[in-house]
């Protein structure tokens, strides 16, 4: 008899979460300073400069979509460590790129490696989290990405200012290299479940309908995750320029203050999801993000920046693990890797779209006005959430009525 059937904090869970923190820290440290480095080094036009972020995101997205069929023929450990090696090689070679073309190729290579690794690790974590604690487990695991997305840009901007891009590249490489012995020496990778090969004749129309239904249900949290990420793209890409425009020298501390409320809300939001479902978390959090962005758009001093950051961390830290746990709950057993890929793809799509669309708005208006438009993305978030909640309640009512009629 298993004495601790619901144990969450296992060695594997802790090690995989730490590895994911290092992976995203390496990404986020370089992501924000990269456009500045590329512009100073190669003087590209604005469209080419935008490819530094969008090409990486596109490569990661395409790679994640390829993971589901690839996992059927290649062992996941091979994919995991191959992805780490590719990302590491690309990161250490960034300072040696002699042209913008070579730099963009390295960004694409990093995107492929990152896409492989960022699909496998969450899939491994999903395997070891107790089913009844999915929201809580994803909430704690998600602290790794939230910390990286909050601390990474601040560290990156500080290092490149004081020591240069080469030093930053070396630090990013070290973070990736540490992951390999960390996983191997601790033996924290769970065994791959045995593949079950059902006979083709056993696949029925009902089975196909259930698969299509589960995929369709994952689309709502996927869209919500992308809308949330659009606002983060606007903050990641333009907060430094906004601070310079408003003469706020320590604007980079915005990312540091996000961490405080993220650490507080992540575990709470996960438990709320497990007990009450997603909407109790998502709808209040969306209002909080809207308030944060409105305050940010009117901020002329550090105290208002801090208030905005604390509020944003609260909403951001609650929404992201909830949408991920929601996708995993709706996914069929064989769709776990697809659900994780969809989650991270929508983050990348949202960040890329947010950077581009909000950048266009900022060029036409101002950074302050841009953040008010970013708040409109969260208004759409609320509309989608409310429509989904109403549709879900109607569906349950219809099912209850149908069951009652059948029982007669």
Protein Blocks (a to p, Z undefined) as FASTA:
>chain_A
ZZblmbfbbfklmmmmmmmmmmmmmmmmmmmmmmmmmmmmnopafklmmmmmmmmmmmmm
mmmmmmmmmmmmpcfklmmmmmmmmmmmmmmmmmmpcbfklmmmmmmmmmmmmmmmmmmm
mmmmmmmpcfklmmmmmmmmmmmmmmmmmmmmmmmmmmmmmnojklmmmmmmmmmmmmmm
mmmmnopaccddddddddfklpcfklmmmmmmmmmmmmmmmmmmmmmmmmmmmmmmmmmm
mmmmnopaklmmmmmmmmmmmmmmmmmmmmmmmmnojmlmmmmmmmmmmmmmmmmmmpcb
fklmmmmmmmmmmmmmmmmmmmmmmmmmmpcfklmmmmmmmmmmmmmmmmmmmmmmmmmm
mmmmcmklmmmmmmmmmmmmmmmmmmmmmmmmmmmmmmmmmmmmmmZZ
